[in-house]
């Protein structure tokens, strides 16, 4: 298992089993982080963190404040994929990080079509990142 990211005419394949998706809220300009495990039929969110609140970012009632971040476990089933808007308006786009990767990937910093993130079969040792361009 691994993770495939479909963006702007290319597919990025990551040989990882878990990742953190992070971004800055476009209105409140506060951080948001979500931790996912890659499972056979999709992506399972295991923890979320939001720094602050407002503009549709209110943490749920079971959230706990830790080091200025509201931390909670979302009650969602397995998601087949994530669709990330890429408006270019957030000032930083999306960041995909994993302890299995040397560097984080930055996505959607400029306006483009939505970015799809889904599990896929990836060859290679853990942490391998490959890019395939589509014409």
GUZA-290737 format. One record per residue: residue number from 1; residue in one letter; x negated, y, z of N, C-alpha, C, CB in turn. Coordinates in steps of 0.02 Angstrom, whole numbers. Atoms other than C-alpha are relative to their C-alpha. Last residue first. Glycine has a CB too. Example, Ala and Ser with C-alpha at 12.3 -4.5 7.8 and 13.67 -1.06 7.14 Angstrom:
# residues 2
[site 2 S [42 -59 -3] [-684 -53 357] [39 55 37] [-20 23 -71]];
[site 1 A [-45 -59 0] [-615 -225 390] [-45 60 0] [50 1 62]];
END
This chain:
# residues 135
[site 135 X [-3 -47 56] [-22 717 -1063] [67 21 -15] [-30 -28 -59]];
[site 134 X [-52 21 48] [-31 636 -893] [7 54 -52] [68 -14 36]];
[site 133 X [-35 -53 36] [-190 653 -788] [50 -30 -49] [-49 47 -37]];
[site 132 X [-14 19 70] [-239 514 -668] [41 57 -31] [38 -68 -5]];
[site 131 X [-46 -44 35] [-321 562 -503] [6 -24 -72] [-24 74 2]];
[site 130 X [8 -1 73] [-403 444 -380] [53 44 -31] [3 -73 -29]];
[site 129 X [-46 -46 33] [-431 460 -192] [-15 -2 -74] [-7 73 29]];
[site 128 X [12 -15 70] [-511 318 -94] [54 45 -28] [-5 -66 -41]];
[site 127 X [25 -68 8] [-488 332 95] [-14 19 -72] [-61 8 39]];
[site 126 X [-37 -52 -36] [-470 146 125] [-33 68 -10] [5 -16 75]];
[site 125 X [8 -2 -73] [-563 44 -6] [40 57 31] [-73 6 19]];
[site 124 X [59 -34 -26] [-495 25 -181] [-2 1 76] [-3 71 -27]];
[site 123 X [60 42 -6] [-333 -17 -267] [-57 42 29] [-20 -30 -68]];
[site 122 X [63 -35 15] [-172 79 -234] [-57 -49 11] [-9 64 44]];
[site 121 X [57 45 -6] [4 7 -238] [-62 37 -23] [10 -65 -42]];
[site 120 X [16 36 61] [133 143 -211] [-58 -47 14] [-18 50 -58]];
[site 119 X [47 56 -7] [220 241 -74] [-12 -32 -68] [26 -51 51]];
[site 118 X [-32 66 -10] [300 406 -122] [-53 -54 10] [45 -18 -60]];
[site 117 X [46 38 -41] [266 594 -130] [34 -67 16] [-20 39 67]];
[site 116 X [-28 62 -28] [351 694 -267] [-56 -38 36] [31 -45 -57]];
[site 115 X [52 51 -8] [302 875 -298] [33 -61 32] [-60 27 44]];
[site 114 X [5 35 -65] [437 992 -360] [-53 -54 -2] [69 -30 18]];
[site 113 X [-55 47 -12] [398 1089 -519] [-10 -34 68] [6 -52 -57]];
[site 112 X [-1 56 47] [272 1230 -507] [61 -43 15] [-66 -42 3]];
[site 111 X [-66 23 21] [239 1393 -415] [-6 -54 -53] [41 60 -26]];
[site 110 X [-27 -43 53] [62 1403 -346] [68 -29 -21] [-49 4 -61]];
[site 109 X [18 -68 -19] [-4 1332 -181] [28 51 -50] [-75 8 5]];
[site 108 X [-54 -48 7] [93 1174 -216] [-16 71 22] [57 -24 39]];
[site 107 X [-47 7 55] [-35 1050 -149] [49 58 -1] [38 -66 5]];
[site 106 X [-44 -58 0] [-190 1053 -39] [42 -3 -63] [-42 67 3]];
[site 105 X [-21 -23 66] [-270 883 -9] [46 60 9] [35 -56 -41]];
[site 104 X [-72 -7 12] [-363 852 154] [13 22 -72] [32 51 50]];
[site 103 X [-27 -69 3] [-543 795 153] [75 -2 -9] [-33 39 -58]];
[site 102 X [53 -46 -19] [-637 634 201] [25 72 3] [-58 -5 -50]];
[site 101 X [26 -41 55] [-481 527 199] [-54 47 26] [56 40 -34]];
[site 100 X [33 45 47] [-438 383 318] [-30 38 -59] [49 -51 -25]];
[site 99 X [65 18 -28] [-398 503 461] [-41 -44 -47] [10 -35 67]];
[site 98 X [-1 66 -30] [-263 568 345] [-69 -13 31] [17 -55 -53]];
[site 97 X [61 21 -34] [-218 741 281] [9 -70 28] [-19 50 57]];
[site 96 X [-5 71 -16] [-91 807 157] [-67 -21 28] [19 -43 -64]];
[site 95 X [64 31 -14] [-74 997 154] [12 -73 20] [-39 38 56]];
[site 94 X [-4 60 -42] [72 1089 73] [-70 -28 10] [47 -53 -31]];
[site 93 X [-22 64 26] [73 1264 0] [3 -54 53] [-45 -22 -55]];
[site 92 X [48 53 -12] [-32 1405 72] [21 -68 -26] [-11 -5 72]];
[site 91 X [68 -23 -13] [44 1575 49] [-49 -55 13] [1 46 58]];
[site 90 X [17 11 -70] [222 1514 68] [-70 24 18] [7 -72 17]];
[site 89 X [-16 -57 -43] [287 1590 -93] [-22 -7 72] [74 12 -2]];
[site 88 X [57 -46 1] [205 1473 -220] [10 59 46] [-12 24 -70]];
[site 87 X [-21 -67 21] [377 1396 -242] [-59 47 -10] [48 29 50]];
[site 86 X [64 -35 11] [319 1216 -237] [15 69 -28] [-47 -41 -48]];
[site 85 X [-6 -59 42] [465 1120 -164] [-68 34 -5] [53 50 28]];
[site 84 X [26 -62 -30] [417 952 -93] [7 57 -49] [-74 -9 20]];
[site 83 X [1 -49 54] [519 798 -135] [-18 67 30] [69 3 -38]];
[site 82 X [-9 -70 -20] [479 656 -15] [-2 43 -63] [-55 22 51]];
[site 81 X [50 -48 23] [504 474 -61] [15 68 31] [-1 4 -77]];
[site 80 X [33 28 59] [599 314 -17] [-54 46 -28] [51 -13 -53]];
[site 79 X [-15 -42 58] [632 379 161] [-35 -29 -62] [-22 74 12]];
[site 78 X [55 -2 49] [636 251 301] [23 40 -61] [-21 -73 -20]];
[site 77 X [21 65 25] [767 295 431] [-59 8 -48] [58 -35 -36]];
[site 76 X [-15 12 71] [775 460 521] [-21 -71 -17] [-37 51 -46]];
[site 75 X [-39 62 2] [782 502 706] [25 -11 -71] [60 4 50]];
[site 74 X [-61 -5 40] [642 630 709] [36 -68 -3] [-16 25 -72]];
[site 73 X [-5 56 46] [520 604 853] [65 7 -39] [-4 -69 37]];
[site 72 X [-58 44 -5] [477 767 940] [-5 -57 -51] [66 39 -10]];
[site 71 X [15 66 25] [340 893 976] [61 -44 11] [-63 -31 36]];
[site 70 X [-56 42 -18] [368 1081 997] [-10 -68 -34] [69 33 -22]];
[site 69 X [-35 35 54] [194 1155 981] [60 -37 30] [-47 -48 -39]];
[site 68 X [-35 -48 43] [119 1287 1098] [36 -31 -60] [-50 50 -25]];
[site 67 X [50 -44 30] [-1 1160 1177] [30 47 -52] [-55 -42 -32]];
[site 66 X [69 21 -14] [139 1034 1207] [-48 46 -36] [-12 -75 -21]];
[site 65 X [50 -51 16] [324 1088 1217] [-69 -24 23] [18 68 33]];
[site 64 X [41 -18 -58] [436 934 1216] [-52 50 -22] [-33 -64 32]];
[site 63 X [69 -22 12] [576 907 1090] [-33 20 65] [-1 60 -51]];
[site 62 X [47 46 -33] [732 809 1145] [-74 19 -12] [12 -70 -24]];
[site 61 X [-3 -3 -73] [851 955 1109] [-51 -45 36] [69 -19 23]];
[site 60 X [-58 34 -29] [796 968 927] [-3 1 77] [3 -72 -26]];
[site 59 X [15 69 -18] [669 1101 873] [62 -33 31] [-60 -4 49]];
[site 58 X [-9 14 -71] [740 1255 789] [-16 -73 15] [71 17 21]];
[site 57 X [55 42 -25] [663 1283 618] [9 -20 73] [-66 36 -9]];
[site 56 X [-12 69 17] [814 1353 524] [-53 -49 24] [6 -7 -72]];
[site 55 X [-12 9 72] [752 1532 526] [7 -73 -20] [-57 32 -40]];
[site 54 X [-33 -53 37] [687 1524 705] [8 -17 -73] [-38 65 6]];
[site 53 X [-67 16 24] [565 1420 804] [28 59 -39] [46 -19 57]];
[site 52 X [-49 -54 -3] [388 1412 871] [67 -23 -26] [-23 61 -39]];
[site 51 X [29 -52 -43] [248 1297 817] [48 59 1] [-72 21 -23]];
[site 50 X [-13 -67 27] [336 1145 748] [-25 51 51] [76 10 -16]];
[site 49 X [20 -55 -44] [280 966 772] [15 66 -35] [-76 -5 18]];
[site 48 X [0 -66 31] [351 806 699] [-19 51 52] [69 16 -32]];
[site 47 X [3 -57 -45] [320 623 742] [1 64 -41] [-63 -2 45]];
[site 46 X [8 24 -69] [347 449 669] [-6 57 51] [-61 -43 5]];
[site 45 X [25 -55 -41] [414 488 495] [-2 -24 73] [44 64 -9]];
[site 44 X [-33 -4 -66] [430 324 400] [-31 57 39] [-7 -67 38]];
[site 43 X [39 -39 -47] [390 328 214] [39 7 65] [-18 71 -30]];
[site 42 X [-4 -73 -3] [455 201 90] [-47 31 51] [69 21 16]];
[site 41 X [-53 -29 41] [499 21 59] [6 75 5] [66 -31 18]];
[site 40 X [-15 31 64] [342 -71 115] [53 34 -43] [22 -69 13]];
[site 39 X [-28 66 -13] [289 56 248] [23 -30 -66] [60 3 51]];
[site 38 X [-21 27 64] [177 209 237] [21 -72 13] [-58 4 -55]];
[site 37 X [31 65 14] [171 290 409] [27 -23 -68] [14 -53 57]];
[site 36 X [-35 55 34] [211 475 421] [-43 -63 -1] [18 21 -72]];
[site 35 X [42 60 7] [162 619 535] [41 -57 -29] [-31 -20 69]];
[site 34 X [-37 63 -5] [249 787 510] [-48 -58 -12] [60 -2 -51]];
[site 33 X [39 61 15] [174 958 542] [45 -60 8] [-62 -5 46]];
[site 32 X [-42 59 -5] [250 1134 541] [-43 -59 -21] [65 7 -46]];
[site 31 X [20 66 23] [157 1295 570] [52 -54 11] [-62 -20 32]];
[site 30 X [24 42 -55] [230 1469 585] [-11 -70 -26] [50 0 60]];
[site 29 X [73 5 3] [250 1600 449] [-29 -35 62] [-31 70 -7]];
[site 28 X [27 -11 -67] [431 1634 500] [-76 0 3] [27 -52 47]];
[site 27 X [-30 -60 -30] [497 1655 322] [-34 17 66] [75 -10 11]];
[site 26 X [4 -58 45] [393 1536 214] [29 64 30] [36 -16 -64]];
[site 25 X [-69 -19 17] [362 1410 354] [-2 65 -40] [44 7 64]];
[site 24 X [-22 -59 -35] [178 1360 348] [71 17 -23] [-48 61 -12]];
[site 23 X [-12 -60 39] [135 1183 296] [19 58 45] [56 -12 -52]];
[site 22 X [-6 -63 -37] [83 1011 357] [10 59 -48] [-62 12 44]];
[site 21 X [-20 -52 47] [102 831 299] [9 64 41] [66 -19 -39]];
[site 20 X [-34 -58 -29] [7 708 407] [14 49 -56] [-42 33 57]];
[site 19 X [22 -68 17] [-40 538 338] [40 51 39] [7 12 -75]];
[site 18 X [-36 -51 -39] [-33 350 365] [-27 69 -20] [-9 -12 77]];
[site 17 X [-58 33 -30] [-84 191 272] [42 49 41] [-22 -58 43]];
[site 16 X [-9 -16 -71] [-212 265 151] [62 -37 25] [6 77 12]];
[site 15 X [2 64 -34] [-283 223 -21] [1 13 76] [-64 -42 -20]];
[site 14 X [40 0 -61] [-228 387 -101] [4 -69 33] [25 54 49]];
[site 13 X [-10 61 -39] [-167 401 -280] [-48 0 58] [-10 -63 -44]];
[site 12 X [56 8 -47] [-149 573 -362] [17 -61 43] [-11 64 44]];
[site 11 X [-15 41 -58] [-35 572 -514] [-64 -7 41] [27 -70 -21]];
[site 10 X [49 49 -22] [-48 711 -641] [27 -40 59] [-66 34 18]];
[site 9 X [29 40 53] [59 825 -748] [-53 -49 21] [-28 45 -50]];
[site 8 X [27 -38 56] [92 959 -617] [-37 -43 -52] [-47 52 26]];
[site 7 X [-1 -73 1] [120 845 -467] [-31 27 -65] [-38 28 60]];
[site 6 X [-11 -19 69] [157 663 -430] [9 75 -2] [62 -37 -30]];
[site 5 X [-26 -68 2] [80 610 -264] [5 19 -73] [-45 50 40]];
[site 4 X [6 -33 65] [54 424 -238] [34 67 4] [29 -43 -57]];
[site 3 X [-44 -57 11] [21 348 -66] [-14 29 -69] [-9 53 55]];
[site 2 X [34 -64 1] [-51 178 -26] [52 54 -12] [-55 1 -53]];
[site 1 X [-42 -59 0] [0 0 0] [-44 62 0] [48 0 61]];
END
